[in-house]
Amino acid sequence: MSKKLLVISVDALMYGDLKKLSALPTFHRIIEDSSIVKQMTTIYPSLTLPAHVAIATGCYPITNGVNHNEATLMPGKDQPWNWHVDIVKVPFFWDEAKKAGYTTASIGWPVNGHAKADYVMPDIWTLDVNEDPTELFAEAGAANIIDTVFNKNKHLMDWNYHPKYDQFVAACAADVVRQYGPDIMFMHVSPVDDFRHKYGTYSKEVDEALAEADREIAGVIEAYEDCGYLETLDIVVLGDHGHLQVEKQFCPNVLLAQEGLMRVDADGRISDWDVFCRSCGLSATVYLKDPSDRQLYDRVYALLKSFAEVPEYGVSEVLTREEGEKRWHVSGEYAFILETDGCTAFGVEAIGNAIIQPDNSDYKLAPSSHGHMPDKGDKPPFIVKGPSFKQGVVLEAAETVDIAPTLAKAYGFSMSKADGRSLDALLK
């Protein structure tokens, strides 16, 4: 029987979780006799959707074209995210795998709407919490499994709330295995990230979320076992980014508005702007409406530099776009990047106090968050086990863009546009 590949992303999984993972039945089963890279450096900004595109393409944001979760510049709770592969400039792993003759599945993987995998359950949700999501999922790629997989498990979903959404994803993954047996499957669950945002980087609730992820993955592994695939199954467990505890939020738009660079009504709605600061959680990008206005550029650069001189604002660095390209392989239509001091998130409010306390009103502003430079704090692990991989290899560090080239080499093809490299020390 030919081997199969299961890639499991546990959102916000960090190397520091490994001790607790090893005490959970499913993760223990995977970690035993596995090989591991302890600290995987992710992309910048370290946000979920750009991180998963980098993992599944082997490319940095400057190459793949995705540098943020959200699809629109202006903030808003009912704004669409970058759900669809149409914005990605390079092939995904499942694209190259299909060319090599493999059947593929992408279940709940961020930015997989309209993916060309054989079986797709998009990572997407309706903008209205009360809207039936069936048509949205079908249009985004799940049409061929709406009746057999989506409708069977739809009752598990509670909009995009976790862990219900993750239970839905895991149940769909298990059914895809049982009904279609794809050679390669990528899947993603998020209870750990969700609970870190809500309760802090490390907490008893996060421990409960790790146990929840263990149960979700157990059902998928059981499906492989029931179908007789377990002996030839390669299992990969990875995380996408770290997390840092947030002590405060800094809202640069408040100060920009005070400088007359933004027009805001009494309710805080931005009516017009010359400069806008977009939150990336623990970093932020600063946009100029007229990028060619050199006088404005110089004025804003000096202003941002002055923010970094005020310790209370929590700005450790101000990077130009060009500096971000050179240092972190990220680019966009912004002019500058603001980086956290390690405990400050960036808000988007344009009126009120420039410094506010964290809350759970938005994932970017919660008591624990990410988006920071990936050399800060704990990093995700990369765990591999199965017939394609050696046992007992421990590597200290690599990059998440190395994952797709490594797995592609294990399956006899290459990622044609990848920036990363194959981690040959893990391969048999």
C-alpha positions as CSV (number, residue, x, y, z in Angstrom):
1,M,0.0,0.0,0.0
2,S,1.3,3.5,-0.9
3,K,2.1,5.8,2.0
4,K,-0.1,8.7,3.0
5,L,0.6,12.1,4.5
6,L,-1.4,13.9,7.2
7,V,-0.2,17.4,8.1
8,I,-1.9,18.8,11.2
9,S,-1.5,22.5,12.1
10,V,-2.4,23.2,15.7
11,D,-2.7,27.0,15.6
12,A,-0.3,28.7,18.1
13,L,1.3,25.5,19.2
14,M,4.7,26.3,20.8
15,Y,7.7,24.2,21.8
16,G,7.0,25.0,25.4
17,D,3.8,23.0,25.1
18,L,5.7,19.7,24.3
19,K,5.9,18.5,27.9
20,K,2.1,18.7,28.3
21,L,1.5,17.3,24.9
22,S,3.6,14.3,25.7
23,A,1.1,13.5,28.6
24,L,-1.9,13.5,26.3
25,P,-2.7,10.2,24.6
26,T,-2.9,11.1,21.0
27,F,0.0,13.5,21.0
28,H,2.1,11.1,23.0
29,R,1.4,8.4,20.4
30,I,2.7,10.8,17.7
31,I,5.7,12.2,19.6
32,E,7.0,8.8,20.6
33,D,9.7,7.7,18.1
34,S,9.3,10.9,16.1
35,S,11.8,13.5,15.0
36,I,11.5,17.1,15.8
37,V,12.7,20.6,15.0
38,K,12.4,22.5,18.3
39,Q,12.1,26.1,17.2
40,M,10.7,27.0,13.8
41,T,11.0,30.7,12.8
42,T,7.8,31.8,11.2
43,I,7.1,34.8,8.9
44,Y,6.6,38.4,9.8
45,P,4.1,39.6,10.7
46,S,3.4,36.4,12.6
47,L,-0.3,36.2,11.8
48,T,-2.3,33.0,11.2
49,L,-3.3,33.3,7.5
50,P,0.1,34.6,6.2
51,A,1.8,32.0,8.3
52,H,-0.2,29.1,6.8
53,V,0.3,30.3,3.3
54,A,4.1,30.3,4.0
55,I,3.9,26.8,5.4
56,A,1.9,25.4,2.5
57,T,3.9,27.1,-0.2
58,G,7.4,27.3,1.2
59,C,7.5,31.0,0.4
60,Y,7.9,34.2,2.4
61,P,5.1,36.8,2.2
62,I,7.2,38.9,-0.3
63,T,7.0,36.0,-2.7
64,N,3.5,34.6,-2.0
65,G,1.7,37.9,-1.7
66,V,-0.1,37.5,1.6
67,N,0.9,39.7,4.5
68,H,-2.2,40.0,6.7
69,N,-5.3,38.1,7.9
70,E,-7.8,40.6,6.8
71,A,-8.7,41.5,3.2
72,T,-9.6,45.2,3.8
73,L,-7.5,48.0,5.1
74,M,-10.0,49.7,7.3
75,P,-10.9,47.9,10.5
76,G,-14.3,46.4,11.2
77,K,-15.7,43.2,12.9
78,D,-17.8,42.4,9.8
79,Q,-14.9,42.6,7.3
80,P,-13.9,39.6,5.1
81,W,-10.6,37.9,5.6
82,N,-8.1,36.6,3.0
83,W,-10.0,33.3,2.7
84,H,-9.3,32.4,-1.0
85,V,-6.2,31.1,-2.8
86,D,-6.8,33.6,-5.7
87,I,-4.6,36.2,-3.9
88,V,-1.7,33.8,-3.6
89,K,1.0,34.2,-6.3
90,V,2.7,30.8,-6.0
91,P,1.6,27.1,-6.0
92,F,0.4,25.4,-2.8
93,F,1.7,22.0,-1.7
94,W,-1.5,20.3,-2.9
95,D,-1.1,21.9,-6.3
96,E,2.4,20.4,-6.8
97,A,1.3,17.1,-5.3
98,K,-1.6,16.8,-7.7
99,K,0.8,17.4,-10.6
100,A,2.9,14.5,-9.2
101,G,-0.2,12.2,-9.3
102,Y,-1.4,12.3,-5.6
103,T,-4.9,12.8,-4.5
104,T,-5.2,15.7,-2.0
105,A,-7.3,17.3,0.6
106,S,-7.3,20.6,2.4
107,I,-9.6,20.7,5.4
108,G,-9.9,23.9,7.4
109,W,-6.5,25.1,6.2
110,P,-6.3,29.0,6.3
111,V,-6.5,30.5,2.8
112,N,-7.8,27.4,1.0
113,G,-11.0,28.8,-0.5
114,H,-11.2,27.9,-4.2
115,A,-8.2,25.6,-3.6
116,K,-7.5,23.0,-6.4
117,A,-7.2,20.1,-4.0
118,D,-9.5,17.2,-4.7
119,Y,-11.4,17.6,-1.4
120,V,-11.7,21.1,0.2
121,M,-13.4,22.2,3.3
122,P,-12.6,25.9,3.3
123,D,-11.6,27.9,6.4
124,I,-14.3,30.5,6.1
125,W,-17.4,31.9,7.8
126,T,-20.4,34.0,7.1
127,L,-20.2,37.7,8.0
128,D,-23.6,37.4,9.6
129,V,-23.5,35.0,12.6
130,N,-27.1,33.8,11.8
131,E,-26.6,33.1,8.1
132,D,-26.7,29.6,6.8
133,P,-23.1,28.9,5.7
134,T,-23.9,26.0,3.3
135,E,-23.9,28.1,0.1
136,L,-20.7,29.9,1.1
137,F,-18.8,26.7,1.8
138,A,-20.0,25.2,-1.5
139,E,-18.9,28.2,-3.5
140,A,-15.5,28.3,-1.8
141,G,-14.6,24.8,-2.8
142,A,-16.6,22.2,-0.9
143,A,-19.3,21.6,-3.5
144,N,-18.3,18.0,-4.2
145,I,-18.5,17.1,-0.5
146,I,-21.4,19.2,0.6
147,D,-23.8,16.3,0.9
148,T,-21.3,13.6,2.0
149,V,-19.2,15.5,4.5
150,F,-20.4,19.1,5.2
151,N,-24.1,18.4,5.8
152,K,-23.2,15.4,7.9
153,N,-21.1,17.5,10.3
154,K,-22.7,21.0,9.9
155,H,-24.5,20.6,13.3
156,L,-21.2,20.7,15.1
157,M,-20.4,24.2,13.9
158,D,-21.3,27.3,15.9
159,W,-20.4,30.0,13.4
160,N,-16.6,30.4,13.8
161,Y,-16.6,30.0,17.5
162,H,-14.0,27.6,19.0
163,P,-13.8,24.8,19.8
164,K,-17.0,24.0,18.0
165,Y,-15.6,25.1,14.7
166,D,-12.5,22.9,15.3
167,Q,-14.7,19.9,16.1
168,F,-16.5,20.4,12.8
169,V,-13.1,20.6,11.0
170,A,-11.8,17.4,12.6
171,A,-15.0,15.5,12.0
172,C,-14.9,16.6,8.3
173,A,-11.3,15.4,8.1
174,A,-12.1,12.0,9.5
175,D,-15.0,11.6,7.1
176,V,-12.8,12.6,4.1
177,V,-10.4,9.9,5.1
178,R,-13.0,7.2,5.5
179,Q,-14.9,8.1,2.3
180,Y,-12.2,9.2,-0.1
181,G,-8.8,8.1,1.4
182,P,-6.7,11.0,-0.1
183,D,-3.0,10.4,-0.3
184,I,-2.2,13.8,1.2
185,M,-4.3,15.9,3.7
186,F,-3.6,19.2,5.3
187,M,-5.8,20.2,8.3
188,H,-5.9,23.0,10.9
189,V,-7.5,23.3,14.3
190,S,-7.4,26.5,16.5
191,P,-8.6,25.9,20.1
192,V,-5.1,26.6,21.5
193,D,-4.8,29.9,19.7
194,D,-8.3,30.9,20.7
195,F,-7.7,30.1,24.4
196,R,-4.3,31.9,24.4
197,H,-5.9,35.0,23.1
198,K,-8.7,34.9,25.7
199,Y,-6.9,33.6,28.8
200,G,-3.2,34.4,28.3
201,T,-0.2,32.7,26.8
202,Y,0.0,30.0,29.5
203,S,-3.1,29.1,31.6
204,K,-5.2,26.2,32.8
205,E,-7.6,27.1,30.0
206,V,-4.8,26.7,27.4
207,D,-4.0,23.3,29.0
208,E,-7.7,22.4,28.4
209,A,-7.4,23.6,24.8
210,L,-4.4,21.3,24.2
211,A,-6.5,18.4,25.5
212,E,-9.3,19.5,23.2
213,A,-6.9,19.4,20.2
214,D,-5.7,16.0,21.3
215,R,-9.3,14.7,21.2
216,E,-10.0,16.3,17.8
217,I,-6.9,14.8,16.3
218,A,-7.6,11.4,17.9
219,G,-10.8,11.1,15.7
220,V,-8.8,11.7,12.6
221,I,-6.1,9.2,13.5
222,E,-8.8,6.7,14.3
223,A,-10.2,7.1,10.8
224,Y,-6.8,6.3,9.2
225,E,-6.5,3.3,11.5
226,D,-10.0,2.0,10.7
227,C,-9.2,2.2,7.0
228,G,-5.9,0.3,7.4
229,Y,-3.7,3.2,6.6
230,L,-1.9,3.6,9.8
231,E,1.2,1.5,9.0
232,T,2.0,3.6,6.0
233,L,0.9,7.0,7.4
234,D,3.3,9.9,7.7
235,I,2.1,12.3,10.4
236,V,3.3,15.9,10.8
237,V,2.3,18.1,13.7
238,L,3.3,21.8,13.5
239,G,2.4,25.3,14.8
240,D,2.2,28.5,12.9
241,H,3.4,31.2,15.3
242,G,4.2,32.0,18.9
243,H,2.3,34.1,21.4
244,L,3.3,36.8,23.9
245,Q,1.5,38.2,26.9
246,V,-0.1,41.6,26.3
247,E,0.1,44.3,29.0
248,K,-1.3,47.2,27.1
249,Q,-2.5,48.5,23.7
250,F,-1.0,51.5,22.0
251,C,-3.3,53.3,19.5
252,P,-1.1,55.3,17.1
253,N,-4.2,56.5,15.1
254,V,-5.2,58.6,18.2
255,L,-1.9,60.6,17.9
256,L,-2.1,60.7,14.1
257,A,-5.6,62.2,14.3
258,Q,-4.3,64.7,16.9
259,E,-1.6,65.7,14.4
260,G,-4.3,66.4,11.8
261,L,-3.3,63.4,9.6
262,M,-6.7,61.7,10.0
263,R,-10.3,63.1,10.1
264,V,-12.5,61.3,12.6
265,D,-16.1,61.9,13.7
266,A,-17.4,62.0,17.3
267,D,-18.0,58.2,17.2
268,G,-14.4,57.5,16.2
269,R,-15.3,56.7,12.5
270,I,-12.5,57.7,10.1
271,S,-13.9,59.8,7.4
272,D,-10.6,60.6,5.6
273,W,-7.0,60.1,6.2
274,D,-3.5,61.0,5.0
275,V,-1.9,58.4,7.2
276,F,-3.4,55.2,8.7
277,C,-2.0,52.7,11.1
278,R,-3.2,49.1,10.6
279,S,-3.0,46.7,13.5
280,C,-1.2,43.4,13.0
281,G,-1.6,42.5,16.7
282,L,1.9,42.9,18.1
283,S,3.1,44.9,15.1
284,A,1.5,47.5,12.8
285,T,1.8,48.8,9.3
286,V,1.5,52.5,8.5
287,Y,0.0,53.6,5.2
288,L,0.2,56.9,3.3
289,K,-2.7,57.8,1.1
290,D,-0.2,59.5,-1.3
291,P,3.0,57.4,-1.1
292,S,4.7,59.8,-3.5
293,D,4.3,62.8,-1.1
294,R,7.9,62.9,0.2
295,Q,7.2,65.7,2.6
296,L,4.4,63.7,4.2
297,Y,6.7,60.6,4.3
298,D,9.5,62.4,6.1
299,R,7.0,64.0,8.6
300,V,5.4,60.7,9.4
301,Y,8.7,58.9,9.7
302,A,9.9,61.5,12.2
303,L,6.7,61.2,14.1
304,L,6.8,57.4,14.3
305,K,10.5,57.6,15.5
306,S,9.3,60.0,18.2
307,F,6.7,57.3,19.3
308,A,9.6,54.8,19.7
309,E,11.3,57.3,22.1
310,V,8.4,57.1,24.6
311,P,8.7,53.9,26.6
312,E,5.0,53.9,27.5
313,Y,4.0,53.5,23.8
314,G,5.8,50.2,23.5
315,V,7.3,50.7,20.1
316,S,10.7,48.9,19.9
317,E,11.5,49.6,16.3
318,V,10.3,51.6,13.3
319,L,11.1,49.9,10.0
320,T,10.7,51.3,6.5
321,R,9.0,49.0,4.0
322,E,12.4,48.4,2.4
323,E,13.9,47.4,5.7
324,G,11.1,45.0,6.2
325,E,11.7,43.5,2.8
326,K,15.4,43.0,3.4
327,R,15.2,41.7,7.0
328,W,11.9,39.7,7.0
329,H,11.0,39.1,3.4
330,V,7.7,40.9,3.7
331,S,6.3,43.8,1.7
332,G,3.1,45.6,1.0
333,E,1.6,48.9,0.1
334,Y,2.4,50.4,3.5
335,A,5.4,52.8,4.1
336,F,6.4,51.7,7.6
337,I,6.2,48.9,10.2
338,L,6.0,49.4,14.0
339,E,7.2,46.5,16.1
340,T,6.2,45.8,19.7
341,D,8.5,45.9,22.8
342,G,7.2,42.4,23.5
343,C,4.2,43.2,25.7
344,T,2.3,45.9,23.7
345,A,-0.3,45.3,21.1
346,F,-1.4,47.9,18.5
347,G,-5.0,49.1,18.4
348,V,-6.8,50.9,15.6
349,E,-8.9,53.4,17.7
350,A,-8.6,57.0,16.5
351,I,-10.2,58.8,19.5
352,G,-9.8,58.5,23.2
353,N,-6.7,57.5,25.1
354,A,-3.6,56.4,23.1
355,I,-2.9,53.7,25.8
356,I,-5.7,51.3,26.8
357,Q,-5.9,48.0,28.5
358,P,-6.2,44.7,26.7
359,D,-9.6,43.0,26.3
360,N,-11.3,40.2,24.4
361,S,-13.2,42.5,22.0
362,D,-10.9,41.6,19.1
363,Y,-8.3,38.8,18.6
364,K,-5.5,41.4,17.9
365,L,-6.1,43.2,21.2
366,A,-6.5,40.2,23.6
367,P,-4.5,39.5,26.8
368,S,-2.2,37.3,24.7
369,S,-1.4,37.9,21.0
370,H,1.0,37.6,18.1
371,G,2.0,39.4,14.9
372,H,5.4,40.2,16.4
373,M,8.8,39.6,14.9
374,P,9.3,35.9,15.1
375,D,12.7,36.0,16.8
376,K,10.8,37.1,20.0
377,G,9.5,34.5,22.5
378,D,8.8,30.8,22.1
379,K,8.4,29.3,18.6
380,P,6.4,26.5,17.0
381,P,7.8,23.0,16.8
382,F,7.8,20.7,13.7
383,I,7.2,17.1,14.5
384,V,7.4,14.3,12.0
385,K,6.7,10.6,12.3
386,G,6.2,7.7,9.8
387,P,7.9,5.7,7.0
388,S,9.4,8.8,5.3
389,F,11.2,10.0,8.4
390,K,14.0,9.0,10.6
391,Q,13.4,8.4,14.3
392,G,15.0,10.4,17.1
393,V,16.5,13.2,15.1
394,V,16.4,16.5,17.0
395,L,17.2,19.8,15.2
396,E,17.4,23.0,17.2
397,A,16.0,25.4,14.6
398,A,14.7,25.9,11.0
399,E,12.1,28.1,9.3
400,T,8.5,27.4,8.5
401,V,9.2,28.0,4.8
402,D,11.3,24.8,5.0
403,I,8.3,22.6,5.7
404,A,6.8,22.3,2.3
405,P,10.2,21.6,0.5
406,T,10.9,18.9,3.1
407,L,7.6,17.1,2.7
408,A,7.7,17.5,-1.1
409,K,11.1,15.8,-1.2
410,A,9.8,13.0,0.9
411,Y,7.1,12.4,-1.7
412,G,9.2,12.7,-4.8
413,F,8.4,16.2,-6.1
414,S,9.6,19.7,-5.5
415,M,8.0,23.1,-4.6
416,S,8.9,25.0,-7.7
417,K,8.8,28.5,-6.2
418,A,9.9,27.8,-2.7
419,D,12.1,30.1,-0.7
420,G,12.8,27.4,1.9
421,R,15.0,24.4,1.8
422,S,14.5,20.7,2.5
423,L,15.5,19.5,6.0
424,D,17.2,16.4,4.7
425,A,18.4,15.4,8.2
426,L,14.8,14.4,9.0
427,L,14.3,12.2,5.9
428,K,15.2,8.6,5.4
